[in-house]
Amino acid sequence: MAEERIYDPACGYGIQNEMHSIPVDPPEGMIAMQTNPPAPSRDIVLRTVTVQRTPRPGIGRRAFLTGATALACAAGLEPRRGVRAQPSPSAAASGAVTLFENVRIFDGRGAALSTPYNVLVRGNVIERISGDQIPLDRRADTRAIDGGGRTLMPGLIDVHWHAMLARTTPADAFGDVGFNNLVAGDEATDTLMRGFTTVRDVGGPVFGLKRAIDQGIVKGPRIYPSGAVITVTSGHGDFRQLTDLPRTIGGMLTRMEQVGGAMVADSPDEVRVRVREQLMQGASQVKLTAGGGVSSPFSPVDVTTFTEAELRAAVEAAENWGTYVATHAFTPAAIQRSIAAGVKVIEHGMLMDEATAKLMAEKGIWLSMQPIPEALVLGFPVGSVQRAKAEEVWSGIGTTYELAKKYKLKTAWGTDVLFSRALAQQQGAILASLTRWYTPAEALIMATSTNAELLALSGKRNPYPGKLGVVEEGALADLLLVDGDPIANIKLIEDPAKNFVLIMKDGKIYKNTLGR
C-alpha cells in the first residue's frame, strides 16, 4: 500500500498506512459539540499513523505529552471535539421512504386541521405533501401507512427539561454517574414514547446521554444541552452543604461540580471559564441562575444573584460562539438585570410585574414559561422553607401568562419536572393545562413551531440543523400520528400510549400500533 504523508491538527505529521471511513450514525420547581462543527453527516475517519521520533536520554513533560498524543492518534483515538449530531443508523442514513396516506395535517402553525393529504418522507426529511396520490418505488425499505383520516402533526418539544434529573432522587442526583445515566436513558425512551421528539435541557450532565441517543445506542429525543447550571455561591443551583464552606477559588471541586450538575462562579472571569467549558463540551446554549430558587436550600426567591458584569461575561462568551444565554429568574430585579446584560431568554418569570413584561416586549426577550402543576408544590413538606417559596412562585403563574398575552411576549413552553417519574409521565397533561390561558391550537403551536423558533437561537451551535416543529416540505421528519383531533380534544395528548399510534423521529419509526 502506498504511504501518504498527512497532517492531522491534533497528531501532527505522520505516515498514513490505511484509512477506514465509518459512518456515525427537588423538584427544581422553577430552578436549570460543537467547537468546530463538521459538515452534516460527515464520516469519522480513523487513521493508522506511524510516528517517528529521535531517541534521546530521559523524557521531559512535553515529550511525554507529545508521545501520549501520538499513541492516541496511532490508535485512531483523536481528542474529542464537540460535533453536530450524526445520524443514527436509521432512515437518515439509508434513505428509507415512508408514505403517510389519507392524513389530516396539523402543521404546527395553523389553528385547524387540513383536508386529507398524503405525506412522503425520504430519509429524515419530509419530501412531499400532496392532495394527490404520490407514486412509490416499491423497494424493500419503502413503507406505506394508511392514516385512515387520523391527524399527522409535528413531534412535541419541551424547552425546559432536565433529562438527567427528571426521574432520579435528590439523594442520587450527584451520586453514581453510571447508575444515573442508565436511569436517564430509560427515562429518555419514555420521553420519546410520550411524543416528545425534542427537548431543550436546561441543566445537568447530559452530554453523554445526548451522544448515546444521537448514535442510536439509546432511544430518546433530540437534546439541546446546556450542560451544568452556572450559579454563584449560595445561588439557585448551589446544592453544597455548609460543611463545604469556605470555598477556595481555584480549589478542589465539590461532587456537584465534578459530575457536571452545577458550577459555582463568583466573578466575571470565573463565569467566562465555566461558560466556555460547557460550550467546549457541546452546549447549544448556556444557563445561569440570575435569582433565587425554590428547591435550593440557601437561595431565597427574592435574592438577585449574579452581578450585571458577571452576566455580561457569560453573554459575551456565548455570543462569541454564536449562541445565547438563558437565565433562571422570577423577580423583576433578576429579569431586568438579565436583560441589561444581554440575556435573550428568561426562564420562569413567575413574579414579574407589568413594567418588566413591557420591557421584555420592547427588547424582544423570550419568556420560557412553565404551567407548574400543583402536585409539584405539594411535594414539599408542609412548613418547610421550600414549600413556602413554591407557593409564592406558583401563585404568580396565572398573572405572568396574562402579562405575556397582553404584551404579546414571545412565549415558549416547558415542564421543569425534577425528581419525579410520576410527574414526568404527566408531561402531556402539563401541556394540556395551558388551555387555562390559551386555546388548544395555541397550546399545540407553542409546543411545536414556537418552541422550535426558540431552539433556532443557538445558531451554528444547533446540534440538529434543519427545520423542526412543523409539517412542511423540507422539514425534519419528527412526526406523530394521533388517533383523533388534538385541536378539538387536546386531552388526547394526555394519554400518548393510547392515542399516539405512530411516533417518528428523524425519519425512523419508533412506535407503530397500526396493523396489529
WOQUIQUI-V690170 format. One record per backbone hydrogen bond with DSSP energy under -0.5 kcal/mol. NH is the residue of the N-H (numbers start at 1). CO is the residue of the C=O. Records with the same first field share a line. If there is no record, write none. Layout:
NH: CO + CO
This chain:
4: 16
6: 4 + 14
8: 12
12: 8
14: 6
15: 50
16: 4 + 14
17: 15 + 48
18: 48
20: 46
22: 20 + 44
23: 21
25: 23
35: 33 + 82
36: 82
42: 39
44: 22
46: 20 + 44
47: 45
48: 18
49: 47
50: 15
51: 49
52: 50
64: 60
65: 61
66: 62
67: 63
68: 64
69: 65
70: 66
71: 67
72: 68
73: 69
74: 70
75: 71
76: 73
77: 72
78: 76
85: 463
90: 88
93: 88 + 90
94: 90
95: 91
96: 91
97: 141
98: 121
99: 143
100: 98 + 119
101: 99 + 145
103: 117
104: 150
106: 152
107: 105
114: 105
117: 103
118: 130
119: 100
120: 128
121: 98 + 119
122: 120 + 125
123: 96
125: 122
126: 475
127: 120 + 125
128: 120
130: 118
135: 133
138: 136
139: 137
142: 139
143: 97
145: 99
146: 144
147: 101 + 145
149: 102
150: 147
151: 482 + 484
152: 104
153: 151 + 480
154: 106
155: 478
156: 195
157: 447
158: 198
159: 157 + 413
161: 200
165: 162
166: 162
172: 169
173: 169
175: 172
177: 175
180: 176
181: 177
182: 178
183: 179
184: 180
185: 181
186: 182
187: 183
188: 184
189: 185
190: 186
191: 187
192: 188
193: 189
194: 190 + 191
195: 192
196: 191
197: 156 + 195
198: 156
199: 222
200: 158
201: 199 + 224
202: 161 + 200
204: 227
206: 204
210: 206
211: 207
212: 208
213: 209
214: 210
215: 211
216: 213
217: 212
218: 212
220: 218
222: 197
224: 199
225: 223
226: 201
229: 261
230: 287
231: 229 + 263
235: 232
238: 235
239: 237
244: 241
245: 242
249: 247
251: 248
257: 254
258: 254
259: 255
260: 257
261: 256
262: 256
263: 229
265: 231
271: 267
272: 268
273: 269
274: 270
275: 271
276: 272
277: 273
278: 274
279: 275
280: 276
281: 277
282: 278 + 279
283: 278
284: 225
285: 225
286: 324
288: 326
289: 230
290: 288 + 328
291: 328
292: 301 + 303
293: 299
294: 28
295: 28
299: 296
303: 300
305: 290 + 303
306: 289
311: 307
312: 308
313: 309
314: 310
315: 311
316: 312
317: 313
318: 314
319: 315
320: 316
321: 317 + 318
322: 319
323: 318
326: 286
327: 345
328: 288
329: 327 + 347
332: 351
335: 331
336: 332
337: 333
338: 334
339: 335
340: 336
341: 337
342: 338 + 339
343: 338
344: 325
345: 325
346: 366
347: 327 + 345
348: 346 + 368
349: 329 + 347
351: 330
352: 349
357: 353
358: 354
359: 355
360: 356
361: 357
362: 358
363: 359
364: 360 + 361
365: 360
366: 344
367: 410
368: 346 + 366
369: 367 + 412
372: 370
376: 373
377: 373
378: 374
379: 375 + 376
380: 377
384: 381
388: 384
389: 385
390: 386
391: 387
392: 388
393: 389
394: 390
395: 391
396: 393
397: 394
400: 396
401: 397
402: 398
403: 399
404: 400
405: 401
406: 402
407: 403
408: 405
409: 404
410: 365
411: 409
412: 367 + 410
414: 369
415: 160
416: 160
419: 165
420: 166
424: 420
425: 421
426: 423
427: 424
430: 426
431: 427
432: 428
433: 429
434: 431
435: 432
436: 433
437: 434
438: 434
443: 439
444: 440
445: 441
446: 442
447: 443
448: 445
449: 108
450: 445
451: 446
452: 448
453: 449
454: 450
455: 451
456: 452
457: 454
458: 455
459: 456
461: 458
462: 459
468: 466
471: 107
472: 470
474: 126
475: 472
476: 467
477: 124
478: 476
479: 477 + 504
480: 153
481: 502
482: 151 + 480
483: 499
484: 482
486: 484
489: 485
492: 489
493: 490
494: 491
495: 492
498: 495
499: 495
500: 496
501: 481 + 499
502: 481
503: 511
504: 479
505: 508
507: 477
508: 505
510: 503 + 508
511: 503
513: 501
516: 513
